[in-house]
Amino acid sequence: MKDKHLGMASYLEVRDTSDVCMTRLRVPVYKQVDGSELFVQKPIADDSKGHELDLFCVPKHYEEDLDSVIIPNGLIKDRTERLARDIVRDMGGHHIVALCVLKGGYKFFADLMDYIKALNQNIDKSVQLTVDFIRLKSYSNDQSTNCVKVIGGDELSALTGKNVLIVEDIIETGKTMETLLKLLTGFHPKMVKVASLLVKRTPRSSGYRPDYIGFEVPDKFLVGYALDYNEYFRDLSHICILSDRAKEKYQV
Amino acid sequence: MRHHGSLGDGGVVGDGRVVVRRVFSMRRAIRDDWPGYALDLFTYPKHYSEDLECVYIPHGVIMDRIERLARNIMDDLGDHDIVVLCVLKGGYQFCADLVERIKVLCCNSSKTLPMRVDFIRLKSYLNDQSTEDLHIVGAENLSALSGKNVLIVEAIVDTGKTMKTLLDHVKAFRPKMIKVASLLVKRVPCGTGYVPDYVGFEIANRFVVGYALDYNEYFRDLHHLCVISDSAKQKYKV
């Protein structure tokens, strides 16, 4: 694989689709708690400057607010398509309840569901899929332990005996998700897995890694594809780096 | 399938009546005796093969219609800031696809439409009947709507009672303007006569599922709009 420059920011050229080539795209293996290995594909380098805005379509009202496109929408879609396949392979044996974490998770959730549904229409052994939407509020109680409150959604008892898939947009410290997972075990689901489009490389991370990861990204201020800055930028298709000027402009 | 014409902002209709200033939304009316398409013409999840009578509106047709609704919304509301209020759970698919089409237009036309998205949940169906009781979840968000242009996005308007109740609720927070986009409007004998500003399809009084519309939480994972079989109504009854 070579880095190529064609008047565009550099990109990874994949010569062929053999397994050998794909393996080289993988980065350091993370060992999960249960001993299984997790390959993180498509890490975005810390010093990645992203692609210039001019190469893509961006809503006019944001043209002055973004520095660059770090993950184009098409790439997100293609990666999501693969995550859908992996999810159906692992969880497709039994009724899946897909739990969307609002508001940030909703775009990734919609696209992921579309791909899972597309697979479901065309395989012999389809899996029943139901959906629900929750909001998470994390807080510390008087003992200073991390607590998470689940707002909205059906009764959590509906998760008993099901394969639960939590769909989130981004994992940063991982603490909220770890707390939610602890809460859910009390309802005895058959299986709980977490799919997050993005995982941030940050020293503040608790070390938690979700089961399915779209991209690993640097600790920069990212917006777009449902990631917001004070409710703005959710209507941007690509994931972009926010300019400093825009941080002032849209400050609350 | 008949098409209803647009009456625009007002004027004189053929028989001499003067029409009050009102925008009549153009919508695709599907006649009562439309039998739908045979299932075998399309793909669908195997676990529903015994549960569906026909495909009522194929997914591709829904997407094409949404493309046009997005353009209509852009023509009317372009260059205004709007808050999109998505009515969960049934509205989530329509909302995601509609917002997506509007975003494409924002990148490629001379107008733009900055959007924020928010979510509320309404509970009013029991099995396949619409009930009077309306339970709004996420209502604390509505205070953020003051002075804003609001576009409510709903999957289906049945009797219209739910939508009227929701509108009264939203109006209490004094938004600048409210518009409603509904993918489907049902022709029902005892409806309130409420018509949303943007309508995808006007359908007969049949219970449709799919494209995020459910029957007791089932069928949301079906991408075409279909009519469920009577056996399925029993099978998945609460």
Contacts between the chains, C-beta under 8 A, distances in Angstrom:
chain1	res1	chain2	res2	distance
A	57	B	104	7.8
A	57	B	107	3.5
A	57	B	108	6.4
A	58	B	107	6.2
A	59	B	103	6.4
A	59	B	106	3.9
A	59	B	107	5.7
A	59	B	112	5.7
A	59	B	114	7.3
A	60	B	106	6.3
A	60	B	107	7.4
A	60	B	112	4.2
A	61	B	106	7.2
A	61	B	112	4.7
A	61	B	114	4.8
A	102	B	119	5.6
A	103	B	117	6.8
A	103	B	118	7.3
A	103	B	119	6.6
A	106	B	92	7.3
A	106	B	96	7.2
A	106	B	117	7.3
A	106	B	119	7.4
A	107	B	96	7.0
A	110	B	92	6.8
A	110	B	93	7.0
A	110	B	96	3.7
A	113	B	221	7.4
A	114	B	223	7.7
A	116	B	221	7.7
A	117	B	45	7.5
A	117	B	221	5.5
A	117	B	222	7.6
A	117	B	223	5.3
A	118	B	223	7.7
A	120	B	45	4.5
A	120	B	221	6.6
A	121	B	43	3.9
A	121	B	44	5.6
A	121	B	45	5.8
A	121	B	223	7.0
A	122	B	43	5.6
A	123	B	46	7.5
A	124	B	46	6.6
A	125	B	46	7.2
A	126	B	45	4.1
A	126	B	46	4.1
A	126	B	47	4.8
A	127	B	47	7.3
A	128	B	47	5.4
A	128	B	218	7.7
A	128	B	221	7.4
A	129	B	45	8.0
A	129	B	220	7.6
A	129	B	221	3.8
A	130	B	217	5.1
A	130	B	218	7.2
A	130	B	220	6.5
A	130	B	221	7.2
A	131	B	89	6.5
A	131	B	92	7.7
A	131	B	212	8.0
A	131	B	220	5.5
A	131	B	221	7.5
A	132	B	89	7.3
A	133	B	88	5.3
A	133	B	89	6.4
A	133	B	92	7.3
A	133	B	119	6.8
A	133	B	121	7.2
A	135	B	138	7.9
A	152	B	121	6.3
A	152	B	137	5.6
A	152	B	138	6.2
A	154	B	217	7.9
A	231	B	116	5.0
A	232	B	114	7.7
A	232	B	116	7.3
A	234	B	115	7.5
A	234	B	116	6.6
A	234	B	117	5.6
A	235	B	99	6.6
A	235	B	102	7.7
A	235	B	103	5.6
A	235	B	106	7.4
A	235	B	114	6.7
A	235	B	115	4.3
A	235	B	116	7.5
A	235	B	117	7.4
A	236	B	103	7.6
A	237	B	100	7.8
A	237	B	103	5.8
A	237	B	107	7.9
